[in-house]
Amino acid sequence: MSKISLYQKTKQVLSRRNRSLIVELVRSDFKLRYQGSVLGYLWSLLRPLMLFGVLYVVFTKVIKVGVGIPHYPAYLLLGLVLWTFFVEATMSGLNAITGRGDMIRKVSIPKYTIVISTTASAFVNFIFNMVVVIIFMILGHVAFRPTLIFVPFFIAELVLFCLGVSFLLATLFVKYRDFSHVWEVSLQILFYATPIIYSLAIVPVRLRKLMSLNPLTQIFQDVRSVMITPQTLTTKQVFDSQLGRILPALIVIAVLTLGSWYFRRNSRKFAEEL
């Protein structure tokens, strides 16, 4: 019994140390990111807002994609904020190990904490950006419905997806430095393949199921449905069953499992390859 209790106590201490390390890494990331910047953190708010301004004018006044979508300003901004979090988390995750190369070579620390800290740092920015979305909802007279209680579950799914992708990217980037360019192109494709600026309802029926397998499509549409308007076409409605949610969720689990396994398998060699 004493050995078991000692093991459990040691495990608890190590987990506390790892949590403290993640917190310190997040703090240092914020300090480095906004060091010497006049506006500081405001830039993390201005980026999605400026993009929102451009896209809102283009897709309501010129192309008029947003016509017919209830509360389109809040609808669009929410999509951009979710997308910004995904981009920031995965791009930071890609550079997580190579960016901390000096520390990894000098200090023995759990490598996974570095990747987790990049996702956590992006998540802090995401929380503040969501405050702006809520302000837009209030200004746009969006009704706050009881379905808001489901938002944290979909956000948790997005965080896990970002983490799985980040584990994969961080490992691949240590070995293949060209992978940063591959991911940048992939993000551009994903941006237009995910219903961020347009409604899933305008996508040809034969392509909807294929697009709905994308976890980002499922998450974005579900969050919009419970936060902005119930008229949002969700992936559950596309499949006319819970498969519309189950299949993308299974992909998230598969990506997280594969990413953590691949990262753990290669992490011992990071110091040699950096």
N, C-alpha and C positions, 0 to 999 in steps of 0.2 A: 504493500500500500504506500509505503514511504517513497519507494522509487517512482511509482506512478504519480504521486502528488508532486514530487520534485520535477518530474518531466513536464507535467502540466504547468507548474509555476514557471519553469524556464521558458516554455513556449509562450506563456503570457507576457513575460518580460521582453522576449525577442519581438513579439508582435507590437508591443508598445514602443519599442525602439524604432521599429520600421515605420510606424505611424508618425513618430516624431521626426524621423528622417524625411518622410514625404512632405510634411508640413514645412520643414526648413528648405527643402528643394523648391517648393512652390513659392515661398517668400523670396528666395534668391532669384528665381525666374522673373518675378514681378520687378524686383530691383534692377536687374540687368536689362529687362525689356524697355522700361521707361526711364532709364538713366539718361540724363541730359535732355529729356524731352520737356518742352514748355507745357504742353497740354497733358502730358502723362497719360493716366488711365482713360481720359476722355477720348483718345484715339480709338480705343476698343469699342466705344459707342458710336463714334462718328463714321467709322468704316461701313457698318451695315446701314446706318441712316442715310449716308450719301448715296450708296448703291440703291437703297429703297427709293430715294427721291428721283433718281434717273429712271429706274425701271417703272416706277408708278406713272410718271409722265408719258413714257413711251407706250406702255401697255394699257393706258386708259384714254389717252388723247390721240395717239397715232395709230397703233395696231388694234387697240380696244379689246384686248384679250380679257381684261378684267371686268368688262361689262356683263352684268348678270350674276356676278359672284357677290353675295351679301357681305357687307363690311370688308370690301376688297383691300383698303389700306392696312387694316389689322391682319387680314388674311395673308397679304404679301409680306408684311414685316415679320410676322411669326415664322413664315417659311425661310426668310433670309437669316433670321437669328439662329434657327435650328441648323441651317446650312453652314453659317459662319462657325458655329461650334464644331461641327464635323470637320470642316477644313482646318481650323486652328488646332484641334486635338490631333488629327492624323499627321499634319505637317510637322507639328512639334514632336510627335511621337517618332516620326521618321528620323529626325535629327537628335533624338534623345540620347542615344549611346555615343554617337560620334561627337556630339557637342559637349559631352562630359568625359571625353577621352582622357584628359590629364588626371581627373579624379579617379577614374576607374583603374588607371595604371598604378596609382600611388596608394589608394585606399581599398581595402576589401569590404565591399558593401553588396547587399542583395541587388543585382542589376535590375530586377523587375520594378523596384521602388522608383527608379529613375523614369521609367516609362509611365508608371501610374501617376507620378507627380506632374508630368506634362498634360495628361488628361484632366487631372484635378485642377491645374492652373487654368486650362481652357474652360473648365466647368464654372470656375469662379467668375470669369468674364461673362459666361452664358447667363448666370443668375442675375447679374446686373442688367444685362441686355433684356432679359425677360421683364424686368421692372418697366422698361420703356414700352414693351409690348402691352403691358397692363394699362399704362397711361393712355396709349392709343386706343385700347378697348373702351376705356372710360370716356374719352373724347368722342369716340365714334358711336357711343351709346350701344355697345355690345352687351347683351344680357349675360350676367354671371349666373350660370346654371349649376345645379348639383353635380353634373358630370365632370366638373373640374377636379373632383377627387381622383379621377383616373389619370390625370396628367403625369403625376410622379412615376407611375408604372411605365408609361411610354418613354419618358425621359430616361429612366433607368435602363430601358432596352437600348436606347441610343448611346448611352454612356458605355455599356458593355460592348456594343458594336464598335465604337471608336477605340476602345481598349484592345479588342481583338485585332483590328486592322493595324493599330499602332505597334503591337507586338510583332506582327509580320513585317511591317515596313522597317522598323528599327533593326531587325535582324538582317533583312535583305540589304539595307543600305550600308551596313558594315562591310558586307561582302562585295556588293555591286554599287559603286557610287553613281552610276548612271540612272539608278532607280528613282532618284528624285525627279528627273525629267519625265520618266514614265508615269509617275504618280500625278504630276502636274497636268499632263495630258488627260489622264484618267479622270481627274477632278472636273476638267472642262466638259468631258463627255457626260459624266454623272450629273452635272448641273442642269443640262438640257434634258437628260433622260429621267429626271426626277421632277414631279409637278410642283415646282417652286413658284414660278411666275405665272403659271397657267393652271387651269383646272383639269383634273384627271378625266372629267366628263367629256372634254373635247377630243380626247385621244380616240382614234379608231378602235372599235370594239375588239377587233382581232389582235390588237397590241396591248389591250388593258391588262390582261392576265399576266403577260410577260413582264410588263412594267411593275405590276403589283407584287412580283416576287422580290423586287428590290426592297430590302428592309427600310431604306430611307423613305420610299414611297409610302409604305405601310405606316411608319411612325409619323411622318409629316401629316398625312391625311387623318390619322386617328387623333392627333393632337389638335388639329384644326377643327375636327368634328366636335370634340368635347369642349374646346375653348371658344371658338369663334362662331361657327354656324353648324347646326345639325344637317344642313343641306349638303355638306361636303361629301363627295363620293368617296367612301372608304374601300379598302381592299377586301374587306369582309363582304361588302355589297357586290363588288366585282365578281367574286367567286360564288356569291349567293350562299355562303356558308362560313364557318369559323376557319376553314382552310386558308382564307385570305389573311388571317392573322397568324395562324399556326406555322404555315410554310416559311414566311419571312423570319419569324421568331426562331425556327429551327436553323435557318441560315446564320442568324446571329450567334446561336450557341455553337454551331460548327466552326464559324470564323474565330470565336473566342477560344475554343478548345484547340484548334489547329495553331492559332497564333501563339498561345501560351506554351504549347508543347514545342513548337519550333524554336521559340525564344529560349526556353529552358535548355533545350538540347545543344544550342550553339553558344550560350552565354559564357561558358567557361573559356572559350577561345577569343572572346572580345578583346581582352588586353593585348593579345598577340597580334590581332589583325588591325588594331587601330594605329 
